[in-house]
Amino acid sequence: MSKLYYTISEATQMFDGVTCSMLRYWEKEFGLRPHKTEKGSRRYNEKDIQTFRLIYYLVKTKGLTLSGAKRKLKENPETVVRNEEIVRRLKGVGIELMDLVKEFDEMEKTTARLVN
């Protein structure tokens, strides 16, 4: 991430299936206080996005309730951060592997055409 602040719509695009109203609800439930413009538009910083990432991991990936997610973040935040990062990296590796499989399949098809 390279921006100082993100709009609510930019933030929702970072997480599958998350809506603006869901982010506002998470914001309220987890005590986030994003910067607001003079017109009241929310601007989320990197720390806010990281908090949303952890909430998303706990609620959407791990299947916890919001109260369960709050408890996990309160009891052992370092473990949650570490586990979320591991899962995110593994998903990235999985995507890269799938891309390699596609490339190998294409190479195999090309080789088969050249041989025949």
ChimeraX attribute file (.defattr): number of C-alpha atoms within 10 A of each C-alpha:
attribute: neighborCount
match mode: 1-to-1
recipient: residues
	/A:1	7
	/A:2	6
	/A:3	8
	/A:4	9
	/A:5	18
	/A:6	20
	/A:7	14
	/A:8	18
	/A:9	14
	/A:10	13
	/A:11	21
	/A:12	19
	/A:13	12
	/A:14	12
	/A:15	14
	/A:16	9
	/A:17	10
	/A:18	15
	/A:19	15
	/A:20	15
	/A:21	11
	/A:22	12
	/A:23	18
	/A:24	14
	/A:25	13
	/A:26	17
	/A:27	16
	/A:28	11
	/A:29	12
	/A:30	17
	/A:31	9
	/A:32	16
	/A:33	12
	/A:34	17
	/A:35	15
	/A:36	12
	/A:37	9
	/A:38	7
	/A:39	6
	/A:40	8
	/A:41	12
	/A:42	18
	/A:43	19
	/A:44	23
	/A:45	16
	/A:46	14
	/A:47	11
	/A:48	19
	/A:49	17
	/A:50	13
	/A:51	17
	/A:52	22
	/A:53	19
	/A:54	22
	/A:55	25
	/A:56	23
	/A:57	22
	/A:58	22
	/A:59	17
	/A:60	15
	/A:61	12
	/A:62	12
	/A:63	12
	/A:64	17
	/A:65	13
	/A:66	16
	/A:67	12
	/A:68	13
	/A:69	21
	/A:70	17
	/A:71	13
	/A:72	17
	/A:73	19
	/A:74	11
	/A:75	11
	/A:76	10
	/A:77	14
	/A:78	12
	/A:79	12
	/A:80	19
	/A:81	16
	/A:82	12
	/A:83	15
	/A:84	20
	/A:85	15
	/A:86	12
	/A:87	13
	/A:88	14
	/A:89	12
	/A:90	12
	/A:91	12
	/A:92	12
	/A:93	12
	/A:94	12
	/A:95	12
	/A:96	12
	/A:97	12
	/A:98	12
	/A:99	12
	/A:100	12
	/A:101	12
	/A:102	12
	/A:103	12
	/A:104	12
	/A:105	12
	/A:106	12
	/A:107	12
	/A:108	12
	/A:109	12
	/A:110	11
	/A:111	11
	/A:112	10
	/A:113	9
	/A:114	8
	/A:115	7
	/A:116	5
